[in-house]
Amino acid sequence: MIKHPRVLGAVRLSILKDDTTSPEKQRHAVEHWAAGPAVDGRIAGWAEDLDVSGAMHPFKRPGLGPWFNERADEWDVLAVWKLDRLSRKAGHFAEVFEWCQKRGKTIVSVTEGIDMATPMGKMFAQIIAAFAEGELDTIRARALSGSAARKAKGVWIGGVEPYGYHFERQEGGGKKLVQDPTYAVLFREIAEHLKGDWSAYKIALDLNRRGIPTWRDHLRLVKGEEPRGVAWTANAIRAIAMNPTVAGIYTHKGENVVDENGENVRITDAPLMEFAEWSEFVAALKSDRPVRRSTPSRSMLGGVAICHACGARMSSNKKAKENGRVHHYYSCNNVNTGTCASPGRIRRDNLDMAVNSFVQITLGSLPVMERAGNSISQAKTDLAEAEATLDRLESDYLAGRFKAGVQVERYWGQHEFQSAKVERLREEIKNAEAAPAWKETGRTYAEEWATKDDEQKRVFLQRHAITVTVGSTDDGNRRVVCKMPELAEIAEETGLHVPEGYWLTAPESEYILPARAAYKRK
């Protein structure tokens, strides 16, 4: 070893509360070794990684990594309390050792008396690293066994109760999650509202108006604590609806927790919504997300109506008349930029009236149809994940990463499970694609339209791809064209009866709106 080395002390801890290998204890041991007469070195810096697994590559650790990648010229010796503080993976350890050798640096374990600058130190280090990796596998197996046991009992091992559930003590110990009667019903109400063209903002307003406490305030009330009076928000509504826990799936830091077979770990036997239904529900919400506003629309057709001249959306605004009366208009969004040659502008009540007529009269008696493809989309997503897991397993097996008997046994178990899952999902997708692409809701367009306010009507129009284009005639009147392109597709695939010839060739209605007069359909 070189004289008066610059010592980099590396401290790692998987669990911060582990007193036996506390950061302070590791630091003290390294400092004592570096200051000894045999070394007479100085501490150049510390690389601390707390709550970091020994399986993480040293080059990628947040504390130690930069000392390899960016500050390699600032130290000579990497000193650790024990070698397992550097890594529990023999392969990782070998990479670090090779990296140090090429750069004239050395690794020292201060309590095990291993100096890798000596031949004997190198031999002992390799042996200890191999034992450390074996210990890591043992720790993982023990944790997996404990997790499997808790899962089999349905015991909750998390923190605060997720939305819609409360704890129920088990006779054999532990806590089980069961539905909270009040908030389980509230979730189903929220889900139905979201399916029925309510925005998350409108739902939040309704819950606040009714004085219903948020979930966290509800938990405080249950414990006899004072609620904080936090209001419901649109973001909170969406977060609840799209959280896998409502479907009984365990999550950690926003990710689904899976078992050794790659399956989602469940938190309860009685979820607020079954996983298949929830997956379809979330797929529908995601497909609607671009058109669902976080704040309420001021009008029925704001952001829906399109200017014929430039294709821009039209927004609602108002203009005061000379006699003091205020009229609302829809205007082309490019009217202020000068980028539209003939910006559309139309009285709001006239355009609303035309669209109401289109839906209530032209579409009125036809049944509302909805796409039935959301479950297919989810199945395809699940299939892609299962195939990726299977490919990763096979790649690891061919690379020789499964060596011990237990590892090989677990590999074949996981491989069999994932292979069966891939086959099942492929069959589900095949059957779903053969099924009808459209399903009836049991309501007509007139019936559905009559139940909605302006904001819900806006969402309904966008969900069913109904377009409203505003232009002008040669004589200066307003021309409004309402189209529903998907109706022709529905008629072709389902055999839905529509007025002969008209809808199949041109699924649209045109309205001429003269100034200061009622509209007439052309």
Number of C-alpha atoms within 10 A of each C-alpha: 14 13 9 15 19 19 25 24 25 24 26 28 19 15 13 14 11 10 10 8 18 16 20 10 13 22 18 12 18 25 17 10 19 24 14 10 9 10 15 13 20 15 17 14 14 17 18 18 22 17 12 16 17 22 17 14 19 24 16 12 19 14 18 23 16 15 22 17 11 9 11 13 10 14 20 22 26 22 28 24 26 23 22 23 22 26 24 26 23 21 15 20 22 15 14 19 18 13 14 19 14 8 11 12 20 23 25 24 23 20 14 15 12 19 20 23 17 11 10 11 17 15 12 15 24 18 11 17 22 16 16 20 21 16 15 18 17 12 12 12 13 12 12 14 12 12 16 15 12 16 17 10 16 18 23 20 15 12 6 11 15 19 21 22 25 17 17 14 13 12 7 8 9 15 19 20 23 19 20 15 11 10 18 19 14 15 19 14 13 21 20 13 15 20 13 15 21 21 25 25 20 22 19 22 15 13 17 16 11 9 12 17 19 22 19 17 18 17 17 15 14 11 9 9 11 11 15 13 12 12 16 22 19 17 13 15 20 19 11 18 23 17 20 23 23 26 23 24 19 23 18 8 6 9 10 16 15 14 14 14 15 16 14 16 18 24 24 23 14 15 21 23 19 14 16 12 13 21 20 19 20 20 19 19 17 13 12 15 12 9 17 23 16 14 11 14 19 12 20 22 27 20 19 22 28 26 26 21 16 17 17 21 21 26 21 22 15 13 11 10 9 7 6 8 8 11 13 15 20 28 26 27 23 19 16 10 7 10 11 18 10 16 23 28 20 23 19 21 13 20 24 16 12 24 23 17 17 21 22 19 13 16 17 18 15 19 19 20 21 14 13 18 18 18 21 19 15 17 20 16 12 15 21 14 15 22 16 13 18 21 14 12 19 15 12 13 16 10 9 10 12 16 10 9 9 11 14 15 13 14 19 14 13 19 18 13 17 24 14 13 19 18 13 14 19 15 12 17 18 12 11 16 13 9 11 12 16 16 15 12 11 10 14 18 18 21 16 19 19 12 10 16 13 16 21 20 21 23 24 19 21 17 16 16 15 20 18 24 21 25 21 21 12 7 7 11 14 23 23 28 23 20 19 20 17 14 23 17 14 18 14 12 12 13 10 14 12 16 8 8 9 11 18 16 9 12 16 19 20 17 20 19 23 17 13 8 8 11 18 11 14 10
